[in-house]
Amino acid sequence: MVKFQKMNGAGNDFVMFDNRDGALQLSVRQIVRICDRHRGIGADGILLVEPAQSGADFRMRYYNSDGGEAEMCGNGARCFARFAHQVSGSAAKLNFETQAGVIEAEIIDQLVTLTMSAPHDLLLDRAVEIDGETAQIHFINTGVPHAVEFVDHLERVDVCKRGAAVRWHEAFQPRGTNVNFVKKLSNHVIAVRTYERGVEGETLACGTGVVAAALIHALVHGIGSPIAVDVRGGETLEVGFVRTGAHFDNVTLTGPADFVFDGEIEIGG
């Protein structure tokens, strides 16, 4: 039996394992079963706390519910920070390695502020054919790739259908992309719905998607920091940044990271 904790960050839920001893080696099949909401614990993904390899406090490993390892997850990273702080007794300020670079975190009660890796691969106003129509899609990598489309009626978007069409579009191959549909509520407030690559469906929140949506909004509409982002799960996250032209520095993401329950599970083969 292996101990775990269930956490959620703005509705994005995760199964957390302390793997600092390196004993836990999960197969794709095991990850899929653990994340299954009927036959397992149920989650959007799995997070492992492991020893750092390059001088940080910890190493974060993140697996989507399809069993694939992803470079980064913003909501997961906030949960990771609180979980690592709890199991290790570390300071409230810590850092950890991800495939997207070293992330710094500060824990203040139930909120966590992440200092994100520098965004890259910015592309504005790409014309993409979707369902026989031309859509204006923006793109930025905030640790993982994200497409952003502004819409007038967010509640009417068929996120699964349109999200899948963009996610698998030839314009974003071979890696594919996460997809964010964004509505401007005011200059400093937006709402977002996200189709997540690897989950292959809509999730209640996506931290790197929130950052991508906020940064693209800042560029397209000429808005300064900070920007509040309402997510499907009901929470509001805050994105801070310093912008020089189309270049961003000191990008931060602040939001909740909540413990739900803990338990033990038989991993099996």
Long-range contacts (C-beta under 8 A, 24 or more apart in sequence): 1-264, 1-265, 1-266, 2-264, 2-265, 2-266, 2-267, 3-262, 3-263, 3-264, 4-41, 4-262, 4-263, 4-264, 4-265, 5-83, 5-259, 5-260, 5-261, 5-262, 6-41, 6-43, 6-259, 6-260, 6-261, 6-262, 6-263, 7-79, 7-82, 7-83, 7-257, 7-258, 7-259, 7-260, 8-79, 8-258, 8-260, 9-74, 9-75, 9-76, 9-78, 9-79, 9-205, 9-207, 9-255, 9-256, 9-257, 9-258, 10-75, 10-204, 10-205, 10-207, 10-231, 10-233, 10-235, 10-237, 10-255, 10-256, 11-203, 11-204, 11-205, 11-231, 11-232, 11-233, 11-234, 11-235, 12-44, 12-73, 12-75, 12-76, 12-203, 12-204, 12-205, 12-206, 12-207, 12-233, 13-42, 13-43, 13-44, 13-260, 14-43, 14-44, 14-45, 14-46, 14-47, 14-75, 14-76, 14-79, 15-41, 15-43, 15-45, 15-46, 15-47, 16-46, 16-47, 16-49, 16-79, 16-80, 16-83, 17-46, 17-47, 17-48, 17-49, 18-49, 18-83, 18-87, 19-48, 19-49, 19-50, 19-61, 20-49, 20-50, 20-51, 20-58, 20-87, 20-88, 22-50, 22-51, 24-48, 24-267, 26-63, 26-267, 27-67, 28-66, 28-67, 28-68, 29-67, 29-269, 30-267, 30-268, 30-269, 31-63, 31-65, 31-67, 32-65, 32-66, 32-67, 33-268, 34-265, 34-267, 35-65, 36-65, 40-265, 41-263, 41-265, 44-196, 44-199, 44-203, 45-70, 45-73, 45-76, 45-198, 45-199, 47-73, 47-76, 47-79, 47-80, 47-83, 49-80, 49-83, 49-84, 49-87, 49-88, 52-96, 52-97, 53-97, 54-97, 54-102, 56-95, 56-96, 56-97, 56-102, 57-84, 57-90, 57-94, 57-95, 57-96, 58-84, 58-88, 58-94, 58-95, 58-96, 58-97, 59-96, 59-97, 59-98, 60-96, 60-97, 60-98, 60-103, 62-98, 64-196, 64-197, 64-198, 64-199, 65-198, 65-199, 66-198, 66-199, 66-200, 68-198, 69-99, 70-99, 70-144, 70-197, 70-198, 71-98, 71-99, 71-100, 71-143, 71-144, 72-98, 72-99, 72-100, 72-103, 72-117, 72-142, 72-143, 72-144, 72-208, 73-143, 73-144, 73-206, 73-207, 73-208, 74-114, 74-116, 74-142, 74-143, 74-206, 74-207, 74-208, 74-209, 74-210, 74-211, 74-253, 75-205, 75-206, 75-207, 75-255, 75-257, 76-207, 77-103, 77-105, 77-114, 77-207, 78-105, 78-112, 78-114, 78-207, 78-253, 78-255, 78-256, 78-257, 79-112, 79-257, 80-105, 81-105, 81-107, 81-112, 81-114, 81-257, 82-107, 82-110, 82-112, 82-257, 82-259, 98-143, 100-143, 100-144, 101-143, 110-256, 110-257, 110-258, 111-254, 111-255, 111-256, 111-257, 112-254, 112-255, 112-256, 112-257, 113-252, 113-253, 113-254, 114-207, 114-252, 114-253, 114-254, 115-250, 115-251, 115-252, 116-142, 116-143, 116-208, 116-211, 116-251, 116-252, 116-253, 117-142, 117-143, 118-248, 118-249, 118-251, 119-211, 119-212, 119-215, 119-248, 119-251, 121-145, 122-219, 122-246, 124-216, 124-219, 124-220, 126-171, 128-166, 128-169, 128-171, 130-162, 130-165, 130-166, 130-169, 131-162, 131-165, 135-166, 137-166, 137-171, 138-216, 138-219, 138-220, 139-172, 139-177, 140-212, 140-215, 140-216, 142-208, 142-209, 142-211, 142-212, 142-215, 142-251, 143-208, 143-211, 144-178, 144-197, 144-208, 145-172, 145-175, 145-176, 145-177, 145-178, 145-197, 146-177, 146-178, 146-179, 146-180, 146-208, 146-209, 146-212, 146-213, 147-172, 147-177, 147-178, 147-179, 147-180, 148-180, 148-182, 148-212, 148-213, 148-216, 149-179, 149-180, 149-181, 149-182, 150-182, 150-183, 150-184, 150-220, 151-181, 151-182, 151-183, 152-183, 153-183, 154-181, 154-182, 154-183, 154-191, 154-193, 157-181, 157-193, 159-193, 159-194, 159-195, 159-202, 160-195, 160-201, 160-202, 162-195, 163-194, 163-195, 163-201, 163-202, 164-195, 164-200, 166-195, 167-195, 167-197, 167-200, 178-206, 178-208, 178-209, 178-212, 180-206, 180-209, 180-212, 180-213, 182-213, 182-216, 182-217, 184-217, 184-221, 185-230, 187-221, 187-223, 188-223, 188-226, 188-227, 188-228, 189-227, 189-228, 189-229, 189-230, 190-214, 190-217, 190-227, 190-228, 190-229, 190-230, 191-229, 191-230, 191-231, 192-229, 192-230, 192-231, 192-232, 193-232, 194-231, 194-232, 202-232, 203-232, 204-231, 204-232, 204-233, 204-234, 205-231, 205-232, 205-233, 205-235, 205-237, 206-231, 207-237, 207-253, 207-255, 210-237, 210-239, 210-253, 210-255, 211-239, 211-251, 211-253, 214-239, 214-241, 215-239, 215-241, 215-248, 215-251, 218-243, 219-243, 219-246
